[in-house]
């Protein structure tokens, strides 16, 4: 079946950019290229670790577990192996990174970074088009957990993520929730600690502005979540002498009667706070030192869109880190955890929008499922830009550049040269001189990724 690709001539043509804008464009492209190359090498390391784990445990792993590791190795190894670059002829032959055919795996570093970037771009567009969202609502980060043990998990379930999600779904049906919350989205994350698998929810919520809205909403959530997550097998069967006092310090609206209603076998860990970002350096007087992370925590300014978006991405980053990939206090990948969870997570809705944002197509972050869609998305991002030589910043004629396909893992960037892309001399590359424009080159790259040939 013939696939339709975006018509370059139909795209709007921008005004002639200034030299500083061109330099910024070159810098952005090099930063993007460097990020993809670094993440691709990380994906390759993960693929090698998966295969090494399979071979080292081939006598004890089940066939299903081996198939899981084989699939992971194959997908991560293929990601960004077919990537499109533009090479300018003459001089030092500078390169421009166009885009990659990616694997779409849930734990792929490249693909999760792409999803994160896609979501940031969509939120920027959406909040710019709907400025009332930043004036009528306070954006907050909600964190929800449940009591669990290594032996029993939560209510006898070791894999209780769907139970957790369903409890949260019921909570959002309460009249008080609809009164306070305009909408939002959430993602489920999993880690492993001394108490076994630890599933928890991170949610971005748009809360109606009012005096003490955080404390009022937190009180409702805490009382309802505590009752809804009751587990008679929980380790805590009664509160310690200081437990209730500690809970009360987190919210001035909690009364002694409220605290008396809390059940020790239910969750009392409900985090609700304004959006924030982390930084290695202290930038102002309002930052707080987070000893656990070893970074400065700064609450964002809701009136500044860039600051607000940074807080949104800090809140939603857990959607792109759905698994704890590394062992605790180690650089080794936790392959046992991945083998256990990947089959169970398949097809599960770990990320959802709710309230006013449910069904909002502008905020969908799933990558295009067809080759035509993937190419069209890249064209929409970059094809409207006139082609310039990254060194001279002069517009390039068609006979002054060509396209080639290579793995981003073979392209390196060095800070002392401004992250200028440099491909290894012996690295395989496939030139496509017959491509007259970016659309044709992208189509060739996507088709090659579907029907791979040696590059």
Beta strands, then each sheet from edge to edge (+ up, - down):
strand 1: 83-88
strand 2: 95-100
strand 3: 137-144
strand 4: 181-193
strand 5: 196-208
strand 6: 270-274
strand 7: 276-279
strand 8: 288-290
strand 9: 295-299
strand 10: 351-355
strand 11: 401-406
strand 12: 411-412
strand 13: 422-423
strand 14: 430-431
sheet 1: 2+ 1- 11+ 14-
sheet 2: 6+ 3- 5+ 4- 10+
sheet 3: 7+ 9- 8+
sheet 4: 12+ 13-
end
